[in-house]
Amino acid sequence: MNQLSGSIPTNIEKLQNLVNLSLAYNRLEGSIPVSMGSMISLVNLDLSYNNLSGPIPKSLEALQHLDYFNVSFNSLSGEIPNGGSFKNFTMDSFKGNEALCGIPKFRVQICSSISNHRSKRKKVERASFIAFGVVAFISVVSLAFIIVRNKRKDKATSREVDELIFIVPERISYYELLQATERFDKSNLLGTGSSCSVYKGILNNGKDIVVKVFNMQLEGISRIFDVECEILRSIRHRNLTNVISSCSNEEFKALVLEYMPKGNLEKWLYSHNYCLNMMERLNIMMDVACALEYLHHGYSMPIVHSDLKPSNVLLDEDMVAHVSDFGIAKLLCDGDSSVLTNTLATLGYIAPGEVSLNILIALHFQSINCVFLTAYIMIFVVPEYGLEGLVSTRCDVYSYGVMLIETFTRKRPSDDMFCEDMSLKRWVELSLSEVPDEVIDANLVMNLEEEMIDKNMQCVSSILELALKCSTDSPRDRINIKQAHAELRKIKHRFSQ
């Protein structure tokens, strides 16, 4: 997940002691080097989600220790090897490569060479029908044995891979955090939220960190801490906050996160001594879209962030955006009883149905008539969330649309000018077709030549139109984050020309 490009070096075979190699989720092209068959120590090899082409080298059959192999979702072609360790692999190792062929167990098309061979074999089988029956019976028994054995091996391999991926982070004690933050001195306080305080710290090795200390006085705070730990330990992406460690006991809970020296998007939008140009804003919002696309579509189960806003978008030294704060995130998995959230997200960024849902929860705790509550949820709230559950990825897309508008208009959804029937989204809808220059942040067209002003205006107009598609009131009419990300890339390409 580092956006590596180019081809895999042929001299990679020199890594004779390499046991685990994952180049998944990159932009690698070209073929898989035949020389990888000489990497005799390989146990786990993952090349999935790239643009690799050509055949899978038969030389890989020589890797006797290879237990896990994944080349899914590339552009590979040709026959899948079926000797050596490949006897133990399943269709999951090769899916998403339409031009691959091989034996039936891989669920790919049959290679022509295999088909011709089968034709000849059938002639022989017709001549010795009785012998074939005996062979078939033995084959069925053997196949059943192999399937059972492979299932056990797949489970064991899966556990080993999980253990490799989710490596336990370094332990940092409470005493070390006290030292790093100078006993949580106010001079190191970066900000406070509804459930936590955030401090900057420096470890003994000189590494800058952020310590997110949870307010233990709040009811349900342990659940919020557990949710954030569960999410952050499982996900890996360059546009998501990197968790270094955690510190937890009955009286103190904190997350230790990577320090982002450039602060958050909110600071860059509204502080007078900071300013983002057109391309910087576009790149930041593309980074956020990339992070959401991973959360919604790139992980084993969809993750809904639930509180997307500028203050939760952090910027590193290179102005690369990292989405943070997963305290009320939701894993959309079966049997999750907590999807009817009892944690309030930030008003102004919440989809209409979600606002109603949070208000209803508040009413419920004030003993409002339960029949009315149930009827209102069924009529006005449930349609917002669709088939995925009471919390949907569509809610994140709505928040993303609002944040897109905010980034290029420099207007908060809570601005005093928005009252009664007028909202940030409604203001943009009305102005975009008539006087688009009124909604665009003046900083984007200030002190520019007329030609560049027109270009910026066209770019922002296209972005705002996309934002409105993301933030439609009806979830059925809302585009998903994959579509939004693709459209944003097209806009950037047009603007860069």
C-alpha positions in Angstrom: 0.0 0.0 0.0 2.8 2.4 -0.8 1.9 3.2 -4.5 5.1 1.5 -5.7 5.4 1.5 -9.5 7.6 0.0 -12.1 8.6 -3.7 -12.3 9.8 -6.2 -9.8 13.7 -6.3 -10.1 15.0 -9.6 -11.6 17.9 -9.6 -9.1 15.4 -10.0 -6.2 16.5 -13.7 -6.2 19.5 -12.6 -4.2 17.3 -12.3 -1.1 17.9 -15.9 -0.2 16.9 -15.6 3.4 13.6 -13.7 2.8 10.7 -15.5 4.4 7.7 -13.1 4.0 7.2 -10.8 1.1 4.1 -8.6 0.5 4.0 -6.1 -2.4 0.2 -6.0 -2.4 -1.9 -2.9 -3.2 0.7 -1.1 -5.3 1.1 -0.2 -9.0 3.7 -2.7 -10.0 3.7 -3.6 -13.7 5.5 -6.1 -16.0 5.9 -9.8 -15.3 6.7 -11.9 -12.2 10.5 -12.6 -12.5 11.4 -16.2 -13.2 14.3 -15.7 -10.8 11.9 -15.6 -7.9 11.9 -19.4 -8.1 15.4 -19.2 -6.5 14.2 -17.5 -3.4 14.3 -20.8 -1.5 13.3 -19.5 1.9 10.0 -17.9 0.9 7.0 -19.0 3.0 4.5 -16.2 2.2 4.3 -14.3 -1.1 1.6 -11.7 -1.8 1.6 -9.8 -5.1 -2.2 -9.1 -5.2 -3.8 -5.9 -6.4 -1.2 -4.7 -8.8 -1.0 -4.4 -12.6 1.3 -7.5 -13.2 1.0 -9.2 -16.5 2.3 -12.3 -18.3 2.4 -15.9 -17.0 3.0 -17.2 -13.5 6.5 -18.7 -13.7 6.7 -22.5 -13.4 10.0 -21.9 -11.5 7.9 -21.1 -8.4 7.0 -24.8 -8.2 10.5 -25.2 -6.8 9.7 -23.2 -3.6 9.3 -26.1 -1.2 8.4 -23.9 1.8 5.8 -21.7 0.1 2.6 -22.0 2.2 0.8 -18.8 1.2 0.6 -17.4 -2.4 -1.6 -14.6 -3.7 -1.5 -13.0 -7.1 -5.2 -12.1 -7.3 -6.5 -9.0 -9.1 -3.7 -8.5 -11.6 -3.6 -8.9 -15.4 -1.8 -12.3 -15.5 -2.3 -14.8 -18.3 -1.4 -18.3 -19.3 -1.5 -21.6 -17.4 -1.4 -21.8 -13.6 1.4 -24.1 -12.4 0.0 -27.2 -10.6 3.2 -28.8 -9.3 5.1 -28.3 -6.0 3.3 -26.1 -3.5 0.7 -25.1 -6.1 -1.1 -28.4 -5.4 -2.1 -26.9 -2.0 -3.4 -23.5 -3.3 -7.0 -22.6 -3.9 -8.9 -20.3 -6.4 -8.5 -17.4 -3.9 -4.9 -17.2 -4.8 -5.7 -16.4 -8.5 -9.1 -14.7 -8.7 -9.4 -11.4 -10.7 -7.1 -12.6 -13.5 -9.4 -13.2 -16.4 -6.8 -14.5 -18.8 -5.5 -17.3 -16.5 -6.3 -20.9 -17.3 -5.6 -24.2 -15.5 -7.1 -27.2 -13.8 -10.8 -27.1 -12.6 -10.0 -26.6 -8.9 -8.7 -23.1 -9.6 -12.1 -22.1 -11.1 -10.5 -20.7 -14.2 -11.0 -21.6 -17.9 -9.5 -24.8 -19.0 -6.2 -24.4 -21.0 -6.4 -25.6 -24.6 -3.4 -28.0 -24.0 -5.3 -29.5 -21.1 -8.5 -29.8 -23.2 -6.6 -31.7 -26.0 -5.0 -34.0 -23.4 -8.4 -34.7 -22.0 -9.8 -35.6 -25.4 -7.1 -38.2 -26.0 -7.7 -39.5 -22.5 -11.4 -40.0 -23.1 -10.6 -42.3 -26.0 -8.6 -44.5 -23.8 -11.2 -44.4 -21.1 -13.9 -45.6 -23.5 -11.8 -48.6 -24.3 -11.4 -49.5 -20.6 -14.6 -48.4 -18.9 -14.3 -50.8 -16.0 -10.8 -49.7 -15.2 -11.9 -46.1 -15.3 -14.7 -46.8 -12.8 -12.1 -48.1 -10.3 -9.8 -45.1 -11.0 -12.7 -42.7 -10.6 -13.7 -44.2 -7.2 -10.1 -43.9 -5.9 -9.8 -40.4 -7.3 -13.0 -39.2 -5.4 -11.7 -40.7 -2.2 -8.3 -39.0 -2.7 -9.8 -35.7 -3.7 -12.0 -35.7 -0.5 -8.9 -36.3 1.5 -6.9 -33.5 -0.3 -9.8 -31.0 0.2 -10.0 -31.8 4.0 -6.3 -31.5 4.3 -6.2 -28.2 2.3 -8.9 -26.7 4.4 -6.9 -27.4 7.5 -3.8 -26.0 5.9 -5.6 -22.9 4.6 -6.9 -22.2 8.1 -3.4 -22.6 9.6 -1.9 -20.5 6.8 -4.5 -17.8 7.4 -3.7 -17.7 11.1 0.1 -17.4 10.4 -0.5 -14.6 7.9 -2.7 -12.7 10.4 0.0 -13.1 13.0 2.5 -11.7 10.5 0.3 -8.7 9.6 -0.9 -7.8 13.0 2.4 -7.6 14.7 2.1 -6.4 18.3 3.4 -2.8 18.5 6.1 -1.8 20.9 4.9 -1.4 24.5 5.0 2.2 25.9 4.4 2.5 29.6 2.4 5.2 31.5 5.7 6.4 33.0 7.2 6.9 29.5 4.2 8.9 28.4 4.5 11.1 31.5 8.1 11.8 30.6 7.3 12.3 26.9 4.6 14.9 27.6 6.2 16.5 30.6 3.5 15.1 32.8 0.8 16.1 30.3 1.7 19.8 30.6 -0.6 22.3 29.1 2.2 23.6 26.9 2.0 20.2 25.1 -1.7 20.2 24.7 -2.6 20.1 21.0 -6.4 20.2 21.5 -9.4 18.7 23.3 -12.5 16.9 22.0 -15.7 15.6 23.5 -14.1 12.4 24.7 -10.3 13.0 24.8 -7.3 15.4 25.1 -4.5 15.3 22.6 -0.8 16.0 23.6 2.4 16.2 21.8 5.3 14.2 23.2 8.9 13.2 22.5 10.1 9.7 23.4 13.5 9.0 24.8 14.7 8.0 21.4 13.8 11.4 20.0 10.7 10.3 18.2 7.8 12.8 18.1 4.5 11.3 19.0 0.9 12.3 19.7 -0.8 10.9 22.9 -4.6 10.7 22.7 -5.8 10.5 26.4 -9.4 9.4 26.8 -11.6 11.0 29.4 -12.4 8.2 31.8 -15.1 10.2 33.5 -17.4 9.7 30.5 -19.9 6.8 30.4 -19.0 4.3 27.6 -15.5 5.7 27.1 -14.0 2.2 27.4 -16.1 1.1 24.5 -15.0 4.0 22.3 -11.3 3.2 23.2 -11.8 -0.5 22.4 -13.4 0.3 19.0 -10.6 2.7 18.0 -8.0 0.1 19.0 -9.8 -2.6 17.1 -10.0 -0.5 13.9 -6.5 0.9 14.0 -4.7 -2.4 14.7 -6.4 -4.0 11.7 -6.0 -1.4 9.0 -2.9 -0.4 7.0 -3.0 2.5 4.5 -0.7 5.5 3.8 -3.7 7.9 4.2 -4.8 6.6 7.6 -3.3 7.5 11.0 -0.5 5.2 12.0 -0.9 3.9 15.6 2.4 3.3 17.4 1.1 1.8 20.6 -1.5 2.0 23.4 -1.4 2.3 27.2 -4.4 1.0 29.1 -5.5 0.2 32.6 -8.6 0.7 34.7 -7.9 4.3 35.4 -6.0 5.4 32.2 -6.4 4.8 28.5 -4.4 6.4 25.8 -3.4 5.8 22.2 0.1 6.7 21.0 0.0 7.9 17.4 2.3 9.2 14.7 2.9 12.9 15.0 1.7 15.0 12.0 3.8 18.2 12.0 1.5 20.2 9.6 -1.6 19.9 11.9 -5.0 19.3 10.5 -7.0 20.5 7.5 -9.3 22.8 9.7 -6.2 24.8 10.7 -5.1 25.3 7.2 -8.5 26.4 6.0 -9.3 28.9 8.7 -6.1 30.2 10.2 -5.1 33.6 8.8 -1.4 32.8 8.6 -2.0 29.5 6.6 -3.2 29.1 3.0 -3.7 26.2 0.7 -3.6 26.6 -3.1 -5.9 24.8 -5.5 -3.6 21.8 -6.1 -2.9 21.3 -2.4 -6.6 21.2 -1.6 -7.3 18.8 -4.5 -4.5 16.5 -3.4 -5.7 16.5 0.2 -9.2 15.6 -0.8 -8.0 12.9 -3.1 -6.0 11.4 -0.2 -9.1 11.4 1.9 -11.1 9.7 -0.9 -8.3 7.1 -1.2 -8.5 6.4 2.5 -12.3 6.0 2.4 -12.1 3.8 -0.7 -9.8 1.5 1.3 -12.1 1.5 4.4 -15.3 0.9 2.3 -14.0 -1.5 -0.4 -10.4 -2.5 0.3 -10.7 -4.2 3.7 -12.1 -7.6 4.5 -15.3 -6.0 5.8 -16.6 -2.4 5.2 -15.6 0.1 7.8 -17.7 3.3 8.3 -15.7 6.2 9.9 -18.8 8.0 11.0 -17.2 11.3 11.9 -15.5 12.7 8.8 -14.6 16.4 9.1 -11.6 18.7 8.5 -10.3 18.5 12.1 -10.0 14.7 11.6 -7.8 15.0 8.5 -4.1 15.3 9.6 -1.2 16.4 7.4 2.3 15.1 7.5 5.5 16.8 6.6 4.8 16.4 2.8 1.2 17.6 3.1 -0.1 14.0 2.6 -3.5 13.7 4.3 -4.2 11.0 7.0 -7.7 10.3 8.2 -7.8 10.0 12.0 -10.2 9.5 15.0 -12.0 6.2 14.7 -13.7 6.4 18.1 -17.2 5.9 16.7 -16.2 4.0 13.6 -18.3 0.9 12.7 -17.4 -2.5 11.3 -20.2 -3.6 9.0 -20.2 -7.3 9.9 -23.0 -9.7 10.7 -24.3 -9.7 14.3 -22.9 -6.3 15.2 -25.5 -5.0 17.7 -23.8 -1.6 18.1 -24.6 -0.3 14.6 -27.6 1.6 16.0 -25.1 4.2 17.3 -25.5 5.8 20.7 -22.5 8.1 20.0 -23.2 11.4 18.3 -21.2 12.5 15.3 -20.7 16.1 14.3 -23.8 18.0 13.1 -23.4 19.6 9.7 -21.5 16.6 8.3 -24.2 14.0 9.1 -26.6 12.7 6.4 -30.2 13.7 7.0 -31.4 10.3 8.2 -28.5 10.1 10.6 -29.4 13.4 12.1 -32.9 12.1 12.7 -31.5 8.9 14.2 -29.4 10.8 16.7 -32.3 13.1 17.7 -34.5 10.1 18.2 -32.0 8.4 20.5 -32.0 11.6 22.6 -35.8 11.7 22.6 -35.9 8.0 23.6 -33.8 8.6 26.7 -36.3 11.3 27.7 -39.1 8.7 27.6 -40.9 10.0 24.4 -43.6 7.6 23.3 -42.0 4.4 21.9 -44.7 3.8 19.3 -44.0 7.2 17.8 -40.3 6.6 18.0 -40.5 3.3 16.1 -42.8 4.7 13.4 -40.6 7.7 12.9 -37.5 5.6 12.5 -39.2 3.3 10.0 -40.6 6.2 7.9 -37.8 8.7 8.0 -34.6 7.1 9.2 -34.3 3.5 7.9 -34.4 4.6 4.2 -31.1 6.5 4.7 -29.1 3.3 5.6 -30.1 0.9 2.9 -29.4 -2.8 3.0 -26.0 -2.7 4.8 -27.4 -2.0 8.2 -28.3 1.1 10.3 -24.9 2.5 9.6 -23.9 2.7 6.0 -20.9 3.7 3.9 -23.2 6.2 2.3 -23.1 8.2 5.4 -19.4 8.7 5.0 -19.9 9.7 1.4 -22.3 12.4 2.5 -19.8 13.7 5.0 -17.1 13.7 2.3 -19.3 15.7 0.0 -19.9 18.3 2.7 -16.2 18.5 3.4 -15.4 18.9 -0.3 -17.7 21.9 -0.4 -16.1 23.3 2.8 -12.6 22.9 1.5 -13.2 24.9 -1.7 -15.6 27.5 -0.3 -13.9 28.0 3.1 -17.3 28.0 4.7 -18.2 25.8 7.7 -21.6 24.1 7.6 -22.2 25.7 11.0 -21.5 29.3 9.7 -23.9 31.9 11.0 -25.1 32.7 7.5 -26.8 29.2 7.4 -30.1 29.2 9.2 -33.7 28.1 8.7 -34.0 26.6 5.2 -30.5 27.7 4.1 -27.6 25.3 4.5 -24.1 25.1 3.1 -25.2 22.6 0.5 -28.3 24.5 -0.4 -26.3 27.8 -0.8 -23.9 26.1 -3.2 -26.8 24.5 -5.2 -28.4 27.9 -5.7 -25.3 29.8 -6.5 -23.4 27.4 -8.7 -25.7 27.8 -11.7 -26.1 31.6 -11.4 -23.1 33.2 -9.7 -20.4 30.5 -9.0 -17.8 33.1 -8.1 -19.7 33.9 -4.9 -19.2 30.5 -3.4 -15.6 29.9 -4.3 -13.0 30.8 -1.7 -11.5 34.1 -2.8 -8.0 32.9 -1.9 -8.1 30.6 -4.9 -8.5 33.4 -7.4 -6.7 36.2 -5.6 -3.7 37.9 -7.4 -3.9 35.5 -10.4 -3.9 36.2 -14.2 -7.4 36.2 -15.8 -6.7 33.0 -17.6 -5.7 31.2 -14.4 -8.7 32.6 -12.6 -11.0 31.1 -15.2 -9.2 27.8 -15.0 -9.5 27.7 -11.2 -13.2 28.7 -11.4 -13.9 25.8 -13.8 -12.0 23.4 -11.6 -13.9 24.4 -8.4 -17.2 24.3 -10.2 -16.6 20.7 -11.3 -15.5 19.8 -7.8 -18.6 21.4 -6.2 -20.9 19.6 -8.7 -19.2 16.3 -7.6 -19.7 17.3 -4.0 -23.4 17.7 -4.6 -23.6 14.2 -6.1 -21.9 12.9 -2.9 -24.3 14.7 -0.6 -27.7 14.2 -2.1 -30.4 13.8 0.6 -31.5 10.4 -0.9 -28.9 7.7 -0.2 -30.1 5.9 -3.3 -29.0 8.8 -5.5 -25.7 9.2 -3.8 -22.6 8.0 -5.7 -20.1 5.8 -3.8 -16.6 6.8 -2.9 -15.0 4.7 -5.7 -17.0 6.8 -8.2 -16.1 10.0 -6.4 -12.4 9.2 -6.3 -12.4 8.4 -10.0 -14.2 11.6 -10.9 -11.8 13.6 -8.8 -8.8 12.1 -10.6 -10.3 13.2 -13.9 -10.8 16.7 -12.6 -7.2 16.9 -11.5 -6.0 15.6 -14.8 -8.0 18.3 -16.7 -6.8 21.0 -14.3 -3.1 19.9 -14.6 -3.1 20.2 -18.4 
